[in-house]
Amino acid sequence: MHLRINAISRYLWTLPVIVFMIAVAVHIDLPGLYMDAVNPDFLAAQKLHHHLHNPTAGLPSKLFPILGNLYHGVQNFYVDLPVLTIFGFDVGPLRIAQALFGAGLLAAFFVAAQRLSKSTALAMAAALGLATEIAFTASFRTQFYIVMGGATWLAVSLMLALPLQSDTPLSRHRLFWSGFFSGLAGYGYFVLLFFVPGMFALIALRPKSNLRDTVRWAIGLAVGFAPFAVGYVSLALKLHGIGATVAFIRGLLGALHPFESGGTNGGNLLYAWRMAMLAITNNGNDAMVFGHALPSAWGVVKFYVFAACLLVLSVWCLGSLVLRRQAPPATLLGLLPLSYLLVASLFGHRLWAHHFCVLVPFVYLLPLALLTSVLKMQTRKPFETALMGLASIAWLIGNLTQQVAFHESLAHSGGEGLSTSALTQLAVEARNAPSTSAYIFPEWGFFTSFCLLTENKVRYVIDASPETLLDLKRDGYSDLRLVYWQPTERAHYMQVLQQAGTKTITERTFTTLDGRAVFYWLEGRTTQPSLPH
């Protein structure tokens, strides 16, 4: 019987993973694919179907795809290739491929929580809380997905940095691999490096740690981040030299203005705090999907619970270090979100809520860390166990209530603005468009989802210049479909198509599921359509 229980306990991590995947599967095709919610994933379509030289957005590479941009890798691209090849280039398979990173994060989170609390029950409560957290599950429906996916490797790094016993030294292999996965997280998305000071402190300040431990961890960090270096080398080879590469990078950074603030100050810290609140309450995802936040008192309550835990753990940890030069191991967990907020403040207002969504999994460890630190000082009593059980149930009910409200709004509209489900409709219809059709996307927000959902088999361009339209005509594309967001641009784009020599122009409006206009197209034919026989 004892062996059977141990065998079952090994697979308990699958329960929160299953709950998470169920939440992902609800209305899986909604909302539509916002431009950055499918980048770099759309490169899979261009890699597999490259006969059409449609516009792209990845960084040039002499070797193989390594960097999606100056600040993130292409880990999703390599997961998408097999998943989309087998199951098809549709929204559902894409979301499953993206959510696989969330499943991996949850598995590592459960093990980390178990090692932190030394309690399977508490670890399960925390993991189920995260699995039902709308700020976590909804992040795999928006552009938040790529940042959250990178956090998977940081969860693995943390799991390896937490020993089975708090006073047990970490092996040199685990130290190296913990550092390696922290570096790999930074390759997934650069903001994950904001956790590095906190992770380094967690390694250096734990009991029985020494200089060799921190050096091994730092070496692993450098190796894990190496794909970024390889990506830049490949970029330089493709651009034929360092000078051209530096000019290329300066051009991109000049548009981004990454360090606009001049350092950490009260205003920047307050801004980082507000962005963290947007992410943790799910208001950030709401804004991406609906254009506004869904009111949720429970989301606000959770945020302040996490904030209180962070404050207590930080004061406890720093006070212990000052007074006794050693902090209780569990209190060191508070250094992770604290590290992130401090480093993020260096970027001023350049970051938004999607950069802060990675805090969600790690703030879910804060109540657990606080409980673990407190309970070590006293014997747990039956009424305390019952109280924690009731609190966990109430927490799950609150999370599920927030999930239901999100999905009700999602089913009603299908997504609004640049996340509208009408983007899916546009691409699905284009699969059966005549071979003489070409799509023109002069505005932001259309081409990446269109490319993926049409498997890069439909011609499109991303500007409406006379030269581009003349090139399309010379290539035999006589049916030009120009797609745009704002009705005020209608006259301008009508003139563009008329100047291209179109004979007839027809108009169309695409709407949300509840009937509101979201974007438009003008279809210009350069030859008269033939009459049916």
Secondary structure, 3 states (H helix, E strand, C coil): CHHHHHHHHCCCCHHHHHHHHHHHHCCCCCCCCCHHHHCCCCHHHHHHCCCCCCCCCCCCCCCCCCEEECCEECHHHHHHHHHHHHHCCCHHHHHHHHHHHHHHHHHHHHHHHHHHHCCHHHHHHHHHHHHCCHHHHHHHHCCCHHHHHHHHHHHHHHHHHCCCCCCCCCCHHHHHHHHHHHHHHHHHCHHHHHHHHHHHHHHHHCCCCCHHHHHHHHHHHHHHCHHHHHHHHHHHHHCCCHHHHHHHHHHHHHHHCCCCCCCCCHHHHHHHHHHHHHHHCCHHHHHHHHCCCCCCHHHHHHHHHHHHHHHHHHHHHHHHHHHHCCCCHHHHHHHHHHHHHHHHHHHCCCCCHHHHCCHHHHHCCHHHHHHHHHHCCCCCCHHHHHHHHHHHHHHHHHHHHHHHHHHHHHHHHCCCHHHCCHHHHHHHHHCCCCCCEEEECCCCCCHHHHHHHCCCCCCEECCCCHHHHHHHHHCCCCEEEEEECCHHHHHHHHHHHHHCCCCEEEEEEEECCCCCEEEEEEEEECCCCCCCC
